Amino acid sequence: MKIENLLEETEEAMMKASEAMVRDFSGIRTGKASPALVESIQVDYYGSNVRMKEVAGITTPDSKSIVIQPWDRNALGPIEKAIISSPLGISPVNDGRVIRLPMPELSTERRVALSKQVKARGEDAKIAIRNARRDANDIAKKGEKNNELTEDGLKEMLDNIQKLTDDYTKAIDKDIESKETELMEI
């Protein structure tokens, strides 16, 4: 990493950590049906593990159910097994053509448990952001030792890196709060 691109590359690393967290949040069940809940479940299809969205069409005809229609009827069994073994906790209904997932209401205990998962995943994203900050700070300090940065340039660079870190940490806190609010809605 070069000093000239340090801020851009640091921001990119922080953005990737934030986006990964948001993507993971979409797979946490909130009581509303969403294709994101099942599309990344791994299905054993003809001896290889593939994501659900690669072997079936996934739709939500209403807010309380998901319909999975495999491209190949032979995939119904493996899809059903994958859903049963997933941490979703939903029993699939197989009618021979499609698999329906009725979304049960979340209990208060389950909502609290999911809220803890959200906080833990958010903390993981914050750790990734702080690691990106540490790496960028190390590179900036080495740049000053190698005379690529002046002492004032180093101070400005470290301040900019800290500002990026603060901005992304605040954004993650907002994402966590909004997901928890969504989880706790009845």
LINPEKA-V551212 format. One record per residue. D_CENTER is the distance of its C-alpha to the mean C-alpha in whole Angstrom. Layout:
D_CENTER + D_CENTER
This chain:
26 + 29 + 30 + 30 + 27 + 25 + 24 + 22 + 21 + 20 + 18 + 16 + 15 + 14 + 12 + 10 + 9 + 8 + 7 + 4 + 4 + 4 + 3 + 2 + 5 + 6 + 7 + 9 + 12 + 14 + 18 + 17 + 17 + 14 + 14 + 10 + 11 + 13 + 13 + 11 + 14 + 16 + 19 + 23 + 24 + 28 + 27 + 24 + 20 + 18 + 15 + 17 + 16 + 19 + 22 + 22 + 21 + 19 + 20 + 20 + 24 + 24 + 21 + 22 + 22 + 20 + 22 + 22 + 25 + 25 + 27 + 29 + 30 + 30 + 26 + 27 + 27 + 25 + 22 + 24 + 24 + 20 + 19 + 21 + 20 + 16 + 15 + 15 + 19 + 20 + 24 + 24 + 27 + 28 + 31 + 32 + 31 + 27 + 25 + 24 + 22 + 23 + 21 + 23 + 23 + 21 + 23 + 23 + 22 + 19 + 18 + 19 + 17 + 14 + 14 + 15 + 11 + 10 + 12 + 12 + 8 + 9 + 12 + 11 + 9 + 13 + 15 + 13 + 15 + 18 + 18 + 18 + 21 + 23 + 23 + 24 + 26 + 28 + 28 + 30 + 32 + 33 + 34 + 36 + 38 + 39 + 40 + 37 + 37 + 39 + 39 + 38 + 36 + 34 + 34 + 32 + 30 + 29 + 29 + 27 + 24 + 24 + 24 + 21 + 19 + 20 + 19 + 15 + 16 + 17 + 14 + 12 + 14 + 15 + 11 + 11 + 15 + 14 + 12 + 14 + 17 + 16 + 15 + 19 + 21 + 23
